[in-house]
Each structure stands twice: as structure tokens, then as C-alpha cells.
Amino acid sequence: MKLHQQRTCIGCRTVTSKNELIRWVLKEGAPLRAVSLDQQGSASGRGTWTHGTQKCVQQAVQRRAFARAFRSAVDDSQVLQEFTAYEDQLAGNQLSGKHDESGSEI
């Protein structure tokens, strides 16, 4: 029996299955490294996790949880805008009848 990997949401601090969370990574840039959504969940390097809800992402930004998780100063100013764009993309895919993974129609 294979166990599901557990991760902690940095917004609400709830431990849950990795499949229920979205992953955030750092993009290199000057002067601060920017936090970016890892939609495929496969980018290399350190990552951190939040639930796919506006509430958890907003809490993570307000608590400065991204800086703690990445153990460095980060630019998290675009996190909420990037998350909103991600939600819009998911809503668009659901309306068009396409799956994220394969692009096949229902």
C-alpha cells in the first residue's frame, strides 16, 4: 500500500495530502528572488505549499510565510495576482471541457 505524501500549507498550517495543495518556487531575479507558482509541481529546488484557495494564499503573504519557508528575503508582491490568473485559467479549462493534464476533451 502506497502512502500519500503529506505537506503543510504555509497559509493555514494544516497538514494534508500533497495532491490537495499547490506548489510555489523561487524565480531568480535581482535584487530579490520572486515567488512563482509551479503549476506542474516539478520545478527543481526548494518549494513550499498552499491550498488552492484565495484565503490560504492571502494568509501566507500577510504572515510573510514565503520568506520563512524559503529562508531568505523574497518578493511576494505578485503572488496574489499570479494566483488569481491561475484560478481564471482553471475556470476557463473547466468551461471549455478540457482537462489540465492531457488537453483532451470530455
C-alpha positions in Angstrom: 0.0 0.0 0.0 1.4 3.3 -1.1 1.1 6.2 1.4 0.2 9.7 0.2 2.9 12.3 0.8 1.9 14.9 3.4 2.8 18.6 3.2 1.9 21.6 5.3 0.0 24.6 3.9 2.0 27.7 4.8 -1.2 29.8 4.9 -3.4 27.9 7.3 -0.7 25.5 8.7 -2.8 22.4 8.0 -1.1 19.1 7.1 -2.7 17.4 4.2 -2.0 15.3 1.1 0.3 16.8 -1.4 -2.3 16.3 -4.1 -4.6 18.8 -2.5 -2.0 21.6 -2.5 -0.3 23.9 -5.0 3.5 24.4 -5.1 5.4 27.7 -5.0 9.0 28.1 -6.0 11.6 30.9 -6.4 12.5 32.5 -9.7 16.0 34.0 -9.7 16.0 37.8 -10.2 17.5 40.9 -8.9 17.5 42.3 -6.3 15.1 39.9 -4.6 14.0 36.4 -5.8 10.4 36.3 -6.8 7.9 33.7 -5.7 6.2 31.9 -8.6 3.5 29.3 -8.9 4.8 25.9 -10.1 1.7 24.6 -11.9 3.2 21.2 -12.9 4.7 20.7 -9.4 8.0 19.6 -10.9 10.3 22.6 -10.8 13.7 21.9 -9.3 14.8 23.4 -6.0 13.1 24.2 -2.7 9.3 24.6 -2.9 6.6 25.5 -0.5 2.9 24.6 -0.5 -0.5 26.3 0.0 -4.1 25.2 -0.5 -5.6 26.3 -3.8 -7.7 28.9 -2.1 -7.5 32.7 -2.0 -7.7 32.7 1.8 -4.7 30.5 2.3 -2.6 32.3 -0.3 -3.5 35.7 1.2 -2.7 34.4 4.7 0.7 33.2 3.6 1.5 36.7 2.1 0.3 38.5 5.2 2.2 36.3 7.6 5.4 36.6 5.4 5.4 32.8 5.3 7.1 32.6 1.9 10.2 34.3 3.3 10.3 31.9 6.2 9.7 28.9 4.1 12.5 29.8 1.6 14.8 31.0 4.4 15.6 34.3 2.6 14.2 37.6 1.6 11.7 37.2 -1.3 9.5 39.3 -3.5 6.0 38.0 -2.9 4.2 41.1 -4.2 2.9 39.3 -7.3 1.7 36.1 -5.6 -2.0 37.1 -5.3 -2.1 38.3 -8.9 -0.5 35.1 -10.1 -2.9 33.0 -8.1 -5.9 34.9 -9.5 -4.6 34.3 -13.0 -4.2 30.6 -12.2 -7.8 30.4 -10.9 -9.0 32.1 -14.1 -7.1 29.6 -16.2 -8.6 26.7 -14.3 -12.1 28.1 -14.7 -11.5 28.6 -18.4 -10.4 25.0 -18.8 -13.5 23.7 -16.9 -15.8 25.8 -19.1 -14.1 24.6 -22.3 -14.5 20.9 -21.2 -10.7 20.3 -21.3 -8.6 18.6 -18.7 -5.4 20.2 -17.4 -3.2 17.2 -17.8 -3.9 15.8 -21.2 -5.7 18.6 -23.1 -8.3 16.0 -24.2 -12.0 16.9 -24.3 -14.6 15.3 -22.1 
